[in-house]
Amino acid sequence: MKKLIIKILFGACVFFVPVSAMAGVSVHVDIPLPPQIIFLVPPEVIVLPETDVYAVPDVNEEIFFY
């Protein structure tokens, strides 16, 4: 009787415990680049007063350099 109970318990443990588990993760981030700004000649660059920041005036986009 003891052997039968041990065999049943062992069989139940083997049946309900997974043998192996696998996991996979995939991440994709799609950030578009800003549009290109093309200059035919080097643009005029000005220094903002009391800073180390340079700016390009008279352009549709805000362009700053530090």
C-alpha positions, 0 to 999 in steps of 0.5 A: 500500500505504501509503495502505491501511495508513493508512486501516485504522489511521485507521478502527480509531482512529475505531471504537474511540475513543468520540465522547462520554461522559456521566455522571450522579450522583444522591444522596438522603438521607432523614433523618426529623425528630424528633417534635414536643414540644408544651407547653401552657404554657412549661416550667420551665427550670433552669440546670445548676450551673457551666455555661451550659446550661439544661435542661427537667426532668420531660419524657420527652425530654432538652431542653437549651439553651446 
